Amino acid sequence: MDATDAIITAVHLVVGFILVFYAGKAYKKTKYPPMLLLVAGFSVLILGETVIEDFFYFLNNNVIQEVIAESFEIVGFVILILAVKKS
């Protein structure tokens, strides 16, 4: 991973976790259960797109790495769909 990728990943994480922070704050304020699902969905999406994708870099197999990262993203989207459906 070069410096540009590291900077982009760091910015992605910061912006993503700001989103998660405000969603968590909204849940804490309203105690509305679908908001908790939004927090979980956004968290899984952000982890899948940044941390998990880079964490499995050592596998030296782009296909497995992509399958794992995309699986996290799919799960995150499913959780977000459930949150929207329940609201």
PATOR-991277 format. One record per residue: x, y, z of N, C-alpha, C, CB in turn; chain; residue number from 1; residue in one letter. Coordinates in steps of 0.1 Angstrom, whole numbers. Glycine has a CB too. Example, Ala and Ser with C-alpha at 12.3 -4.5 7.8 and 13.67 -1.06 7.14 Angstrom:
[site [132 -57 78] [123 -45 78] [132 -33 78] [113 -45 90] A 1 A],
[site [128 -22 71] [137 -11 71] [129 0 79] [141 -6 57] A 2 S],
% end
This chain:
[site [9 -12 0] [0 0 0] [9 12 0] [-10 0 12] A 1 M],
[site [7 21 -10] [15 33 -10] [9 44 -2] [17 38 -25] A 2 D],
[site [15 56 -2] [11 67 7] [-3 72 3] [21 78 7] A 3 A],
[site [-5 73 -10] [-18 78 -15] [-30 69 -10] [-18 79 -30] A 4 T],
[site [-28 56 -12] [-38 46 -7] [-40 47 8] [-34 32 -11] A 5 D],
[site [-30 49 15] [-31 50 30] [-39 63 34] [-17 50 36] A 6 A],
[site [-36 74 27] [-43 86 30] [-58 85 26] [-37 98 22] A 7 I],
[site [-61 79 15] [-75 78 11] [-82 69 20] [-76 72 -4] A 8 I],
[site [-76 58 25] [-82 49 34] [-84 56 48] [-73 36 36] A 9 T],
[site [-75 63 52] [-76 71 65] [-88 81 64] [-63 78 68] A 10 A],
[site [-89 88 53] [-100 98 52] [-113 90 51] [-98 106 39] A 11 V],
[site [-113 79 44] [-125 71 43] [-130 66 57] [-123 59 33] A 12 H],
[site [-120 61 64] [-124 57 78] [-129 68 87] [-111 51 84] A 13 L],
[site [-122 80 86] [-126 91 94] [-140 96 91] [-116 103 93] A 14 V],
[site [-143 98 78] [-156 102 74] [-167 92 77] [-156 105 59] A 15 V],
[site [-163 79 74] [-173 68 77] [-176 67 92] [-167 55 73] A 16 G],
[site [-166 68 100] [-169 67 115] [-175 80 120] [-156 64 122] A 17 F],
[site [-174 91 114] [-182 103 118] [-197 100 115] [-177 116 110] A 18 I],
[site [-199 94 104] [-213 90 100] [-219 80 111] [-214 83 86] A 19 L],
[site [-211 70 115] [-215 61 125] [-217 67 138] [-204 49 126] A 20 V],
[site [-208 77 142] [-209 84 154] [-222 92 155] [-198 94 156] A 21 F],
[site [-226 99 144] [-238 106 145] [-251 97 144] [-239 116 133] A 22 Y],
[site [-250 86 137] [-261 76 138] [-262 71 152] [-258 65 127] A 23 A],
[site [-251 68 158] [-252 63 172] [-257 73 182] [-238 58 177] A 24 G],
[site [-253 86 180] [-258 97 188] [-274 98 186] [-251 110 184] A 25 K],
[site [-278 97 173] [-293 98 171] [-300 86 177] [-295 98 155] A 26 A],
[site [-294 74 177] [-301 63 184] [-301 66 199] [-293 50 181] A 27 Y],
[site [-291 70 205] [-290 73 219] [-301 83 223] [-276 78 223] A 28 K],
[site [-303 93 214] [-312 104 217] [-327 99 216] [-310 115 208] A 29 K],
[site [-329 91 205] [-343 87 202] [-347 73 207] [-346 87 187] A 30 T],
[site [-337 64 210] [-339 50 214] [-348 43 203] [-346 49 227] A 31 K],
[site [-347 47 191] [-355 41 180] [-347 29 174] [-358 52 169] A 32 Y],
[site [-352 17 176] [-344 5 172] [-339 5 158] [-353 -7 174] A 33 P],
[site [-346 10 147] [-340 10 134] [-327 18 133] [-350 15 124] A 34 P],
[site [-326 28 142] [-314 36 142] [-302 28 146] [-315 48 151] A 35 M],
[site [-304 19 155] [-293 10 159] [-289 1 147] [-298 1 171] A 36 L],
[site [-299 -4 139] [-295 -11 127] [-287 -3 117] [-308 -17 121] A 37 L],
[site [-291 10 116] [-283 19 108] [-268 20 112] [-289 33 107] A 38 L],
[site [-266 21 125] [-253 21 131] [-245 8 127] [-253 23 146] A 39 V],
[site [-252 -3 129] [-245 -16 126] [-243 -17 111] [-254 -28 130] A 40 A],
[site [-252 -13 103] [-250 -14 88] [-239 -6 83] [-263 -11 81] A 41 G],
[site [-239 7 88] [-228 16 83] [-215 11 88] [-231 30 89] A 42 F],
[site [-214 6 100] [-202 0 106] [-196 -11 97] [-203 -4 120] A 43 S],
[site [-205 -20 94] [-201 -32 86] [-196 -27 72] [-212 -42 85] A 44 V],
[site [-204 -18 66] [-200 -13 53] [-186 -6 53] [-210 -3 48] A 45 L],
[site [-184 2 63] [-171 9 64] [-159 -1 67] [-171 20 75] A 46 I],
[site [-162 -10 76] [-151 -20 78] [-149 -29 66] [-155 -29 90] A 47 L],
[site [-159 -32 59] [-157 -40 47] [-150 -33 36] [-171 -45 41] A 48 G],
[site [-152 -20 34] [-146 -12 23] [-132 -8 27] [-154 0 20] A 49 E],
[site [-128 -8 39] [-115 -3 43] [-107 -13 50] [-116 10 51] A 50 T],
[site [-110 -16 62] [-101 -24 71] [-101 -38 65] [-107 -24 85] A 51 V],
[site [-112 -45 63] [-112 -59 58] [-105 -60 45] [-126 -64 58] A 52 I],
[site [-107 -51 36] [-101 -52 23] [-86 -51 24] [-106 -41 14] A 53 E],
[site [-81 -43 32] [-66 -42 34] [-61 -52 43] [-63 -28 39] A 54 D],
[site [-69 -57 53] [-64 -67 62] [-61 -80 55] [-74 -69 73] A 55 F],
[site [-69 -84 46] [-66 -97 39] [-57 -95 27] [-80 -102 34] A 56 F],
[site [-49 -85 26] [-40 -83 15] [-29 -94 15] [-33 -69 17] A 57 Y],
[site [-26 -99 27] [-16 -109 29] [-19 -122 22] [-13 -112 43] A 58 F],
[site [-32 -124 18] [-36 -137 12] [-30 -139 -2] [-51 -137 11] A 59 L],
[site [-25 -128 -8] [-20 -129 -22] [-29 -136 -32] [-6 -136 -21] A 60 N],
[site [-42 -135 -29] [-52 -140 -38] [-63 -130 -39] [-57 -154 -33] A 61 N],
[site [-63 -122 -50] [-72 -111 -52] [-87 -116 -51] [-70 -104 -64] A 62 N],
[site [-89 -128 -56] [-103 -133 -57] [-109 -135 -43] [-104 -146 -65] A 63 V],
[site [-101 -142 -34] [-106 -144 -21] [-107 -131 -13] [-96 -154 -13] A 64 I],
[site [-97 -122 -15] [-97 -109 -8] [-110 -102 -12] [-85 -101 -12] A 65 Q],
[site [-113 -101 -25] [-125 -94 -30] [-138 -101 -25] [-125 -94 -45] A 66 E],
[site [-138 -114 -24] [-150 -121 -20] [-153 -118 -5] [-149 -137 -21] A 67 V],
[site [-142 -118 3] [-144 -114 17] [-149 -100 19] [-131 -117 25] A 68 I],
[site [-142 -90 12] [-146 -76 13] [-160 -74 8] [-136 -68 5] A 69 A],
[site [-163 -80 -3] [-177 -78 -9] [-187 -84 0] [-178 -84 -23] A 70 E],
[site [-184 -95 7] [-194 -102 16] [-197 -92 28] [-188 -115 22] A 71 S],
[site [-187 -86 33] [-190 -76 44] [-199 -65 38] [-176 -70 49] A 72 F],
[site [-196 -60 26] [-204 -49 21] [-219 -54 19] [-198 -44 8] A 73 E],
[site [-220 -66 14] [-234 -71 11] [-241 -72 25] [-233 -85 4] A 74 I],
[site [-235 -77 35] [-241 -79 48] [-245 -65 53] [-231 -86 58] A 75 V],
[site [-236 -55 51] [-239 -41 56] [-251 -36 49] [-227 -32 53] A 76 G],
[site [-252 -38 36] [-264 -33 28] [-277 -40 33] [-262 -35 13] A 77 F],
[site [-276 -53 36] [-288 -60 40] [-292 -55 54] [-284 -76 42] A 78 V],
[site [-283 -51 63] [-286 -45 75] [-293 -32 73] [-274 -44 84] A 79 I],
[site [-288 -24 64] [-293 -11 61] [-308 -12 55] [-285 -3 51] A 80 L],
[site [-310 -22 47] [-323 -25 41] [-333 -28 52] [-323 -36 31] A 81 I],
[site [-328 -37 62] [-337 -40 73] [-340 -27 81] [-330 -50 82] A 82 L],
[site [-330 -19 83] [-333 -6 91] [-343 2 84] [-320 1 93] A 83 A],
[site [-342 4 71] [-351 12 64] [-365 6 64] [-346 15 49] A 84 V],
[site [-366 -7 62] [-378 -14 62] [-386 -13 75] [-376 -29 58] A 85 K],
[site [-378 -13 86] [-384 -13 99] [-388 1 104] [-375 -19 109] A 86 K],
[site [-383 11 97] [-386 25 101] [-399 30 95] [-375 34 97] A 87 S],
% end
